[in-house]
Amino acid sequence: MPTIYLTNSNRSGLFLWYLLLFFVFVLPRTVTAQLANSPGFQCATENIPSADRQSLEAAAAKALSAKAPGFTTTITYVPIRPHIIRKTDGTGGYSMASLNNVLALTNKYYLQNGSGIQFYFSGTTPDYIDNTTLYNQYRQNTDDATVAPRDVNNALNQYYVHAFNNTSLGGYAQFPANTVASTRTIILDEGTDLDMGNRLVPHELGHTFNLLHTHEPFYGNELVTRGAGANCTTAGDLVCDTPADPYGHFTGADDACVSGCPSTYICSFVDSQGNKYQPLPTNIMSYYFPCTHDFTPGQYDRIMAGLALRQTHTAYTLDAPSTVMTAPSNVVATMIKGGVVISWQDNSSTEMGYFIERSTNPTTGFLPIGGVGPNVTTFTDAFFTSHTTYYYRVKPSNSTEGSSISPTALATSPSCIPSFTFDGCPYNLMITGVAVNGTTLSQNSGCSPATSGFYTSFTAVSGTVTAGQSVTFTVTKGTSYKMGGTIWVDLDNNGLFDDSERLYQMPSVNTASTFSGSLAIPISTTAATIAMRVVAAYSTIPDDPCNTYDYGETEDYLLVVNQPCSIPVASLSGATIISTGQTATLSASLTGTAPYSLTVNTSSGPPITFSGIAASPFDFTVSPSISTTYTLGNVANSCGPGTVSGTALVTVNCLPVPGLVSSGPLTCTQTSVTLTASGGNSYTFTNANGVLVASGPANVLVVSSAGSYSVTVANPGGCISTTSTIVTSNTAPLL
């Protein structure tokens, strides 16, 4: 066996191989997120002695503490080099479809609140090992040496085998160690993507990043208690937020103790202190087979510490380059009965496959939901919640580049879809076109195929309606056979088409090529968008939006709801005083339906116009040169012109233009000069030191000292301005 973790002591190799064992036969069962009745499995583990485990734990903690604070709150991309064992002639082996789908499903478990690990494939094609002997029987441990030369030293190495010599074996992995061999996981092709992607591969990669089984007994049986007296940091899986797990500790303590979906633990085993075990049957590192799977926050912390430790190793790196390529385009999400079909345009020749991601937010929160092989351009999302809008995007499975991610497409899942027993397409028993208020929503749409349940959801276009008004419609049929039609509109936007929301129903079946009428949208409709369902059926009038009919078709549409228009009313009031060159802010109050256009008349110039006013009050600024009265000329919105009232007065205090002239310089013969001010009716004189010299209506000042003199001029309106002059002296004696 390969060395798992080596202390500084002079020991021979210490090994850990994790072996996931499962029964040879698999009983079929309905699945939710993975097989709910998967085969049982056991673990044959050669554990690390406690002293070496302690060294490994200390090294992981040290590596994590050395990381920058953002390490655990961002996404770290980790490469995987896939190795697929085939027959010598190149046939057989793990499929590209399953390879991508399983890793996509695995990826969703390695994100917690948008951070953690995301795996991507290294290279543009897998490494194929064409060896019939290995294909027919991969010998546990022995053949690890056979494939070792195929290991790369810049990624995790994952080998997909067709069969083990040990027919109970499902796969195995190693804990972190400074060896290339520790990057290796050996995975059996179970033939079921759901179990492999939701349990087997996430489980094995958990070991790769230092997770133990929740029921691990090697370091002592974990007690149920937490807090004082707990041993969860030294026994069991060494994680305290995973409850103690008695699996395999007692007779009957096995996967039969789990029941239902959501899965619950129903057995009554107690620990040595008499406390009842309540393990988490959904935990990926357990040996139960629930319908949903998860890690705990403590396990996520441990995974990140394991990643930090692996990033310190020198025998290998985890930096295999991402493949740069052109992103997929023209992404479309289409509802069908039982799923959402996502299609796109493949713009690259170097993808190893594609991951499909989904979110309920158009920009954040995307999680992988599945994958497809290279050159495939469609994927069906079969697991969704009714009456939910989903956003989808597509990214290459061997690229981490943001530029390689496609645009998003959205689809809203209905609460139910009618069923049709027979295929009416050969007889044109279908809807070929729908128009609302003269807007064509679909035209020559063809017949929805049986694979879609004879159902199509049209979300790329929408009709527009107004609350409190009726809207006209026309539905075109594809046949002259007798058909009936009914239209429901989800007025309260709760995802259900209630009886009260049946807004049109044909009075009788007929052979006409169209049926038309009006839909009354209540004034109480407040949703911004609502769904409209059109059901056409052969020889009957549809009476239930979710019923089963013989032949026909269902089409769903989106209607945009405008609130009823209200005539605008605008008013203007107030008064303000400014000085020349200053601005004044006026405010108009508006009611009615926005947006508005507004015209303001002035007593001193041309009108002022505004458009696109979104809210009230509307503030605007003016800068008149003289006192001006403002009135509202008109106001209008999409309903038409409204009513206006009120005025606003802006009084402008004009600033005086001051003047100050000296009668000449001081000389030996002219010992005083006269300063003459102008521009107002009141004058205040000061000298260079700011000392008041004179103040009053007189505009002259006689001075006998050289220097700077200022005058502040006031006009009758109370506005003031200041100017200054310099009196010079020419009194030096002549020689």
C-alpha positions in Angstrom: 0.0 0.0 0.0 1.1 3.6 -0.5 2.3 5.8 2.4 -0.5 8.0 3.7 1.2 10.1 6.3 4.8 9.8 7.6 6.0 11.3 10.9 9.6 12.5 11.4 10.3 9.2 13.1 12.1 6.4 11.2 9.0 4.4 10.5 8.2 2.2 7.6 5.2 3.3 5.5 2.0 4.0 7.4 -1.0 3.6 5.2 -4.7 4.6 4.9 -6.9 3.3 2.1 -10.5 4.0 2.3 -12.6 1.3 0.7 -16.3 1.8 -0.1 -17.9 -1.6 -0.5 -21.3 -2.3 -1.9 -23.4 -5.4 -2.7 -23.1 -6.8 -6.2 -26.8 -6.4 -6.9 -28.7 -3.0 -6.9 -32.5 -2.9 -6.5 -34.1 -0.1 -8.5 -36.0 2.6 -6.6 -37.4 6.1 -7.2 -34.8 8.8 -6.6 -35.0 12.4 -5.3 -31.4 13.7 -5.2 -29.8 10.3 -5.3 -30.8 6.6 -4.9 -32.9 6.3 -1.8 -32.3 2.5 -1.6 -28.7 2.3 -2.6 -26.7 -0.9 -2.0 -25.2 -1.3 1.5 -21.4 -0.9 1.9 -18.7 -1.5 4.4 -15.3 0.0 5.0 -12.0 -1.9 5.2 -9.6 0.6 6.7 -6.0 0.4 7.8 -5.9 3.5 10.0 -3.1 5.8 11.0 -1.9 5.3 14.5 -3.0 8.0 17.0 0.3 9.7 17.2 0.5 10.1 13.4 -3.1 11.2 13.3 -2.2 13.9 15.8 0.7 15.0 13.6 -1.5 15.2 10.6 -4.1 17.2 12.5 -1.5 19.7 13.8 0.0 20.1 10.3 -3.5 20.8 8.8 -4.3 23.4 11.5 -0.9 25.1 11.0 -1.4 25.2 7.2 -4.9 26.8 7.6 -3.7 29.4 10.2 -1.0 30.5 7.7 -3.6 31.3 5.1 -4.8 34.8 4.4 -8.2 35.7 6.1 -10.1 35.4 2.8 -9.0 31.8 2.1 -12.1 30.2 3.6 -14.6 32.8 2.2 -13.6 32.5 -1.5 -13.7 29.7 -4.1 -10.6 27.7 -4.7 -10.5 25.8 -8.0 -8.9 22.4 -7.7 -8.0 20.4 -10.9 -8.7 16.7 -11.4 -7.0 14.7 -14.0 -9.4 12.0 -15.1 -8.0 8.6 -16.1 -10.5 6.1 -17.7 -9.6 2.5 -18.1 -10.9 0.9 -21.3 -10.4 -2.3 -23.2 -7.3 -2.6 -25.3 -9.3 -1.9 -28.5 -10.5 1.4 -27.0 -14.0 0.3 -26.3 -15.9 0.4 -23.0 -14.9 2.6 -20.1 -16.6 5.4 -18.2 -18.7 7.7 -20.5 -18.0 11.4 -20.9 -21.6 12.1 -20.1 -21.3 10.5 -16.7 -17.8 11.9 -16.1 -19.2 15.4 -16.4 -22.5 14.8 -14.7 -21.0 13.2 -11.7 -18.4 15.9 -11.1 -21.0 18.6 -11.5 -23.1 16.9 -8.9 -20.1 16.5 -6.7 -19.2 20.2 -7.0 -22.5 21.4 -5.4 -21.5 19.7 -2.1 -18.1 21.5 -1.9 -19.6 25.0 -1.8 -20.9 26.6 1.5 -22.5 30.0 1.2 -20.7 30.6 -2.1 -17.2 29.6 -0.9 -15.2 26.4 -0.8 -13.8 24.2 -3.5 -14.9 23.7 -7.1 -13.3 21.0 -9.1 -12.5 21.2 -12.8 -10.9 18.8 -15.2 -7.3 19.2 -16.3 -6.7 18.9 -20.0 -9.0 18.7 -23.0 -9.6 15.0 -23.1 -9.3 12.3 -20.4 -6.2 10.1 -20.1 -7.4 6.8 -21.6 -5.7 3.6 -20.3 -6.5 0.9 -22.9 -5.8 -2.4 -21.1 -8.4 -5.2 -21.2 -6.8 -6.9 -18.2 -7.2 -3.8 -16.0 -10.7 -3.2 -17.5 -11.9 -6.7 -16.6 -10.4 -6.7 -13.1 -8.7 -3.9 -11.3 -6.7 -5.5 -8.5 -7.1 -3.5 -5.3 -3.7 -2.0 -4.3 -1.7 -4.3 -6.7 -2.7 -2.3 -9.8 -2.1 1.0 -8.1 1.5 0.5 -9.0 0.4 -0.3 -12.6 -1.4 3.0 -13.1 1.1 5.1 -11.0 3.1 6.1 -14.1 0.0 7.8 -15.4 -0.3 10.1 -12.4 0.2 13.8 -13.0 1.9 16.0 -10.4 -0.2 19.1 -10.8 -3.7 17.9 -10.1 -5.7 15.3 -8.2 -5.6 11.9 -10.1 -9.0 10.1 -10.4 -9.2 6.7 -12.0 -12.5 5.2 -13.2 -12.5 1.4 -13.2 -15.0 -1.0 -14.7 -14.6 -3.8 -12.1 -12.6 -4.6 -9.1 -11.2 -8.0 -8.2 -13.0 -7.5 -4.9 -16.6 -7.5 -6.1 -17.7 -5.6 -2.9 -15.4 -2.6 -3.5 -16.8 0.8 -4.7 -13.7 3.0 -4.4 -10.9 4.3 -2.1 -8.9 7.4 -1.4 -6.1 8.7 0.7 -5.7 11.3 3.4 -3.4 14.3 2.7 0.3 13.3 2.4 3.3 14.7 0.6 3.3 12.1 -2.1 1.8 12.1 -5.6 0.1 8.8 -4.7 -2.0 10.6 -2.1 -3.7 12.5 -4.9 -5.1 9.3 -6.3 -8.7 8.1 -5.9 -9.9 4.9 -7.5 -13.7 5.0 -8.4 -15.9 2.2 -9.6 -18.4 2.9 -12.4 -21.5 2.0 -10.6 -23.7 2.7 -13.6 -25.7 5.3 -11.7 -24.8 9.0 -11.9 -27.1 10.0 -9.1 -25.4 7.7 -6.5 -21.9 8.4 -7.7 -22.4 12.2 -7.9 -24.3 12.5 -4.6 -22.5 10.0 -2.5 -19.5 8.0 -3.8 -17.3 10.7 -5.4 -18.1 13.4 -2.8 -17.4 10.8 -0.1 -14.0 9.8 -1.6 -12.9 13.4 -2.1 -13.9 14.0 1.5 -11.2 11.5 2.5 -8.8 13.3 0.1 -9.3 16.5 2.2 -9.0 14.7 5.6 -12.6 13.8 6.4 -13.2 10.6 8.4 -16.4 8.5 8.5 -18.9 9.8 11.0 -18.9 6.4 12.7 -15.1 6.0 12.8 -14.3 3.8 15.8 -10.5 3.6 15.4 -9.8 6.6 17.7 -12.4 5.5 20.2 -16.2 5.5 20.2 -17.6 9.0 20.2 -20.0 10.0 23.0 -23.3 11.6 22.3 -22.8 14.4 24.8 -21.4 17.8 23.8 -19.9 20.5 26.0 -18.4 19.3 29.3 -17.4 15.6 29.1 -17.5 15.4 25.3 -14.8 13.6 23.4 -15.8 14.7 19.9 -12.3 16.3 19.3 -10.4 13.1 20.0 -12.8 10.3 19.0 -15.1 9.3 16.1 -14.6 11.6 13.1 -13.0 14.4 15.2 -15.7 16.9 14.2 -18.1 18.1 17.0 -21.0 19.3 14.8 -21.5 15.8 13.4 -23.5 13.9 16.1 -22.0 10.6 17.3 -22.8 7.8 14.9 -23.3 4.2 16.1 -23.2 2.6 12.6 -21.6 -0.8 13.0 -21.1 -0.5 16.7 -24.1 -2.7 17.5 -25.9 -5.5 15.8 -28.6 -3.9 13.7 -26.9 -0.5 13.7 -26.9 -0.1 10.0 -28.7 1.7 7.1 -32.0 0.0 8.1 -32.1 2.6 10.9 -32.9 5.3 8.3 -36.4 5.9 7.1 -38.4 8.3 4.9 -37.6 11.4 3.0 -36.5 13.7 4.5 -34.5 10.9 6.1 -34.8 10.3 9.8 -32.9 8.0 12.2 -35.4 5.6 13.8 -33.3 3.2 15.9 -32.8 3.6 19.7 -29.2 2.7 20.4 -27.5 4.4 23.4 -23.8 5.2 24.2 -21.9 4.1 27.3 -23.4 6.9 29.3 -27.0 5.9 28.3 -27.5 8.8 25.9 -29.5 8.0 22.7 -27.7 8.3 19.4 -29.2 10.7 16.9 -26.7 10.7 14.0 -27.1 12.7 10.8 -28.3 10.1 8.2 -27.9 12.6 5.4 -24.2 13.2 6.0 -22.0 12.3 3.0 -19.4 10.7 5.2 -21.9 8.3 6.9 -22.9 4.9 5.6 -26.6 5.6 5.3 -28.5 6.0 2.1 -30.8 9.0 2.4 -32.6 10.9 -0.2 -30.6 14.1 0.4 -26.9 14.6 1.3 -24.8 17.2 3.0 -21.7 18.2 4.9 -21.7 20.1 8.2 -20.0 23.5 8.7 -17.4 21.7 10.8 -16.7 19.3 8.0 -16.3 22.3 5.6 -13.8 23.8 8.0 -11.9 20.5 8.0 -12.0 20.3 4.2 -10.5 23.8 3.9 -7.7 22.8 6.4 -7.1 19.7 4.3 -6.8 21.8 1.2 -4.5 24.3 2.9 -2.3 21.3 4.0 -2.2 19.9 0.5 -1.1 23.3 -0.9 2.0 23.1 1.3 3.2 19.8 -0.2 6.1 19.8 -2.5 5.7 16.4 -4.2 2.9 17.8 -6.3 0.8 20.9 -6.9 -2.8 21.7 -7.6 -2.3 24.2 -10.3 -2.9 22.5 -13.6 -3.9 25.2 -16.1 -7.5 25.9 -16.9 -8.4 25.7 -20.6 -9.3 29.0 -22.2 -12.1 28.9 -24.7 -15.1 30.8 -26.1 -18.1 30.7 -23.9 -21.3 29.0 -25.0 -24.0 31.4 -26.3 -27.7 31.6 -27.3 -28.7 29.9 -24.0 -32.5 29.1 -23.9 -34.4 27.6 -21.0 -37.7 26.0 -22.0 -40.3 24.4 -19.7 -41.7 21.0 -20.6 -43.8 18.6 -18.7 -41.5 17.2 -16.1 -38.5 19.4 -16.6 -36.7 22.5 -18.0 -34.7 22.0 -21.2 -31.6 24.1 -21.4 -30.0 24.5 -24.8 -27.1 26.5 -26.0 -24.7 27.0 -28.9 -21.3 25.3 -28.6 -18.6 27.7 -29.6 -15.5 25.7 -28.7 -13.7 22.5 -29.8 -11.6 22.1 -26.6 -14.2 21.6 -23.9 -14.1 18.3 -22.0 -17.8 18.8 -21.4 -20.1 21.3 -19.8 -21.4 22.0 -16.3 -24.9 23.4 -16.0 -25.5 25.8 -13.1 -28.7 27.1 -11.6 -29.8 29.9 -9.3 -32.9 31.7 -8.2 -30.9 35.0 -8.5 -29.8 36.3 -11.9 -26.3 37.2 -10.8 -25.3 35.2 -7.7 -25.8 31.9 -5.9 -25.3 29.6 -8.9 -24.8 25.9 -8.0 -24.0 23.1 -10.5 -27.0 20.7 -11.2 -25.5 18.4 -13.8 -23.2 18.0 -16.7 -22.9 16.7 -20.3 -20.2 15.5 -22.5 -18.3 17.5 -25.2 -20.3 18.8 -28.2 -23.6 18.2 -26.4 -25.8 21.3 -26.4 -28.9 20.3 -24.3 -29.6 19.4 -20.7 -32.8 18.7 -18.9 -33.3 19.9 -15.3 -35.7 17.3 -13.9 -35.5 18.5 -10.2 -37.2 21.8 -9.5 -39.7 23.5 -7.2 -43.0 24.5 -8.7 -43.8 28.2 -9.2 -40.1 29.2 -9.0 -38.1 31.3 -11.5 -34.7 29.7 -12.2 -31.7 31.2 -14.0 -29.4 28.9 -15.9 -25.9 29.2 -17.2 -23.4 26.9 -18.9 -19.6 26.6 -18.3 -16.9 24.3 -19.7 -15.9 21.5 -17.2 -12.2 22.1 -17.9 -12.2 25.9 -17.5 -12.3 28.3 -14.6 -12.2 31.4 -16.7 -15.1 33.8 -16.1 -15.0 34.6 -19.9 -15.9 31.0 -20.6 -19.2 31.2 -18.8 -22.3 31.6 -20.9 -25.0 34.3 -20.5 -28.0 33.3 -18.4 -31.5 32.1 -19.4 -34.5 31.9 -17.2 -37.6 29.7 -16.9 -40.5 29.8 -14.4 -41.8 26.4 -13.3 -45.6 26.0 -13.2 -47.5 24.4 -10.4 -49.0 21.8 -12.7 -49.3 20.9 -16.4 -52.2 19.2 -18.1 -51.8 15.8 -19.6 -52.9 14.5 -23.0 -53.4 10.8 -23.4 -52.8 10.7 -27.2 -50.5 12.4 -29.7 -52.6 15.0 -31.5 -49.7 16.3 -33.6 -50.4 14.1 -36.6 -53.9 15.6 -36.7 -52.9 19.2 -36.1 -54.8 19.2 -32.8 -52.7 22.0 -31.4 -52.3 25.7 -30.8 -50.5 27.5 -33.6 -50.6 31.1 -32.5 -51.6 33.5 -29.7 -52.0 37.3 -29.8 -52.9 39.6 -26.9 -54.0 43.2 -27.6 -52.8 42.8 -31.1 -49.3 41.7 -30.0 -48.3 38.3 -31.4 -46.9 36.2 -28.6 -46.5 33.1 -30.8 -47.1 32.4 -34.5 -46.8 29.1 -36.4 -45.5 27.6 -33.1 -46.0 24.1 -34.3 -47.0 21.2 -32.1 -45.3 20.6 -28.8 -44.0 17.0 -28.9 -45.0 14.1 -26.7 -41.6 14.3 -25.0 -42.7 17.8 -23.6 -46.1 16.5 -22.6 -47.6 18.6 -25.5 -46.7 21.7 -23.4 -44.6 24.8 -24.2 -43.8 27.8 -22.0 -43.2 31.0 -23.9 -41.2 33.4 -21.8 -39.1 35.2 -24.4 -42.0 37.5 -25.3 -44.9 38.9 -23.3 -48.1 40.7 -23.6 -49.0 43.9 -21.8 -52.2 44.4 -19.9 -53.6 47.1 -17.6 -55.2 46.4 -14.2 -58.8 47.4 -14.3 -59.2 47.0 -18.0 -60.0 44.3 -20.5 -57.5 42.9 -23.0 -58.4 41.3 -26.3 -56.9 38.0 -27.5 -57.0 35.6 -30.5 -55.9 32.0 -30.4 -55.3 30.2 -33.7 -55.9 26.4 -33.9 -54.2 24.1 -36.2 -57.1 21.9 -37.3 -60.6 21.9 -38.6 -61.5 19.2 -36.1 -63.8 20.2 -33.2 -61.8 21.7 -30.4 -62.5 23.7 -27.3 -60.3 26.3 -25.6 -60.0 27.9 -22.1 -57.7 30.6 -20.8 -56.6 31.0 -17.2 -54.6 33.9 -15.8 -52.8 33.7 -12.4 -54.0 37.0 -11.2 -52.7 36.7 -7.6 -49.4 35.3 -8.8 -49.5 32.4 -6.4 -48.5 29.8 -9.0 -52.0 28.3 -9.2 -54.8 28.7 -11.8 -57.9 28.9 -9.6 -61.5 28.6 -10.8 -61.9 32.4 -10.3 -59.0 32.9 -12.6 -60.6 31.2 -15.6 -61.1 34.4 -17.6 -62.3 32.8 -20.8 -64.0 29.5 -21.8 -65.5 28.7 -25.2 -69.2 28.1 -24.9 -69.0 25.0 -27.1 -66.5 23.1 -29.3 -66.3 24.2 -32.9 -64.3 23.7 -36.1 -63.3 27.4 -36.5 -59.7 28.2 -37.1 -59.6 30.7 -34.2 -61.3 31.6 -31.0 -61.1 35.1 -29.6 -62.6 37.3 -26.9 -61.5 39.5 -24.0 -59.9 39.0 -20.6 -61.0 41.3 -17.8 -57.9 42.1 -15.6 -59.2 43.2 -12.2 -58.2 46.5 -10.7 -56.9 44.6 -7.7 -54.1 42.9 -9.7 -50.9 44.2 -8.3 -48.2 41.7 -9.5 -45.8 43.1 -12.1 -46.0 39.9 -14.2 -48.6 37.2 -14.3 -48.9 33.8 -16.1 -51.5 33.0 -18.7 -52.4 29.4 -19.6 -54.1 28.5 -22.9 -55.5 24.9 -23.1 -57.0 23.6 -26.3 -58.4 20.1 -26.4 -60.2 17.9 -28.9 -63.9 17.6 -28.7 -64.2 19.0 -25.2 -64.1 22.3 -23.3 -61.2 22.3 -20.9 -62.4 22.9 -17.4 -59.3 22.3 -15.3 -55.8 23.8 -15.9 -54.2 20.5 -14.7 -56.6 17.9 -16.0 -56.0 15.0 -18.4 -57.5 15.3 -21.9 -57.4 13.0 -25.0 -55.7 15.2 -27.6 -54.6 18.8 -27.5 -51.9 21.2 -26.3 -51.1 23.6 -23.5 -49.2 26.9 -23.8 -48.1 29.2 -21.0 -47.3 32.9 -21.5 -46.2 35.9 -19.5 -48.3 39.0 -19.2 -46.8 42.3 -18.0 -49.3 44.2 -15.8 -49.4 48.0 -15.9 -51.3 49.8 -13.2 -54.2 52.0 -14.4 -53.2 55.4 -15.6 -54.1 58.4 -13.4 -54.3 62.0 -14.8 -51.5 64.2 -13.5 -52.0 67.2 -11.2 -49.2 69.6 -10.6 -48.9 72.6 -8.3 -46.2 75.3 -7.6 -45.9 77.6 -4.7 -43.4 79.6 -2.6 -41.3 82.8 -2.7 -37.5 83.3 -2.4 -35.0 86.2 -2.6 -31.6 85.9 -4.3 -28.9 88.3 -5.4 -27.8 88.7 -9.0 -25.8 85.6 -10.2 -27.3 83.3 -7.5 -29.7 80.3 -8.1 -33.0 79.5 -6.5 -34.6 76.0 -6.1 -38.3 75.7 -6.8 -40.4 72.6 -6.1 -43.4 71.2 -8.0 -45.7 68.7 -6.3 -47.1 66.0 -8.7 -49.8 63.3 -8.4 -50.9 60.8 -10.9 -49.0 58.1 -12.8 -45.3 58.7 -13.5 -43.4 59.6 -15.5 -44.4 63.2 -16.1 -43.6 66.0 -18.5 -43.8 69.6 -17.2 -43.7 73.1 -18.7 -42.9 76.1 -16.5 -43.7 79.6 -17.8 -41.6 82.6 -16.7 -42.5 86.3 -16.6 -39.0 87.3 -17.8 -38.2 84.8 -20.5 -39.1 81.7 -22.6 -40.8 78.6 -21.0 -38.7 75.8 -19.4 -39.6 72.2 -20.2 -38.8 69.0 -18.3 -39.5 65.4 -19.3 -39.1 61.9 -17.7 -39.9 63.1 -14.2 -40.1 59.9 -12.2 -41.2 61.1 -8.7 -42.8 63.9 -6.7 -41.8 66.4 -5.5 -39.8 67.6 -8.5 -37.1 70.1 -7.6 -35.5 72.4 -10.3 -33.2 75.4 -10.2 -33.6 78.8 -11.8 -31.2 81.8 -12.1 -33.1 84.9 -13.2 -31.3 88.2 -13.7 -34.3 90.2 -12.5 -37.2 89.4 -10.2 -39.4 86.8 -12.0 -42.8 85.1 -11.4 -43.0 81.4 -12.4 -46.2 79.5 -13.3 -46.9 76.0 -14.5 -47.9 76.0 -18.1 -48.9 72.3 -18.4 -48.3 68.8 -17.1 -48.8 65.5 -18.9 -48.2 61.7 -18.6 -49.1 58.7 -20.6 -52.8 59.3 -19.8 -52.7 62.8 -21.4 -52.6 66.4 -20.1 -53.4 67.2 -16.5 -54.2 70.3 -14.4 -51.8 72.8 -13.0 -51.9 75.5 -10.4 -49.9 77.9 -8.3 -47.0 80.4 -8.8 -43.6 81.0 -7.3 -41.9 84.4 -7.0 -38.1 84.8 -7.2 -37.0 88.3 -6.1 -33.6 89.4 -7.4 -31.7 92.0 -5.4 -29.4 93.6 -8.0 -25.9 94.3 -6.7 -24.6 97.9 -7.1 -21.6 98.7 -9.3 -19.3 100.7 -6.9 -16.8 103.3 -8.1 -14.0 105.2 -6.1 -11.9 107.9 -7.8 -9.0 109.9 -6.2 -8.4 113.6 -7.2 -4.7 113.0 -7.4 -1.5 112.1 -5.5 -0.3 113.9 -2.3 2.4 116.5 -3.1 4.3 119.2 -1.2 1.7 121.7 -2.5 -1.3 119.4 -2.4 -1.5 118.0 1.1 -4.9 116.4 0.8 -7.0 114.7 -1.9 -10.7 114.0 -2.4 -12.0 110.5 -2.9 -15.3 110.4 -4.8 -17.6 107.2 -4.6 -20.5 106.3 -6.8 -23.1 103.5 -7.5 -25.4 103.7 -4.5 -27.1 105.8 -1.9 -25.0 105.0 1.1 -21.2 104.8 1.4 -18.9 103.4 4.1 -15.2 104.4 3.8 -12.3 102.5 5.5 -8.6 102.8 5.4 -6.0 100.1 4.8 -6.2 98.9 8.4 -10.0 98.5 8.1 -10.6 101.4 10.3 -13.9 103.2 9.7 -13.2 106.7 8.3 -16.7 107.9 7.3 -20.2 106.5 6.7 -23.4 107.9 5.4 -25.0 109.4 2.3 -22.1 111.5 1.5 -20.1 110.1 -1.4 -16.9 112.1 -0.9 -14.0 111.8 1.6 -11.0 114.1 2.0 -7.8 112.3 3.1 -4.3 113.6 3.8 -2.5 110.3 4.2 -1.2 108.0 1.5 -2.4 104.4 1.4 -5.3 102.1 0.4 -8.9 103.2 0.9 -12.1 101.2 0.4 -15.7 102.1 0.0 -18.7 99.8 0.5 -21.6 101.0 -1.6 -25.2 100.1 -0.7 -28.3 100.5 -3.0 -31.9 101.0 -2.0 -32.6 97.3 -2.1 -30.0 96.6 0.6 -27.4 95.0 -1.7 -23.8 96.0 -1.2 -20.6 96.0 -3.1 -17.1 97.1 -2.3 -14.2 98.6 -4.2 -10.9 100.3 -3.3 -8.2 102.7 -4.6 -4.7 103.7 -3.6 -3.7 107.3 -2.7 0.0 107.9 -3.5 2.4 110.5 -2.1 4.9 112.6 -4.1 6.4 114.8 -1.2 10.1 114.1 -1.4 12.3 117.3 -1.5 14.0 118.4 -4.7 17.8 118.4 -4.5 
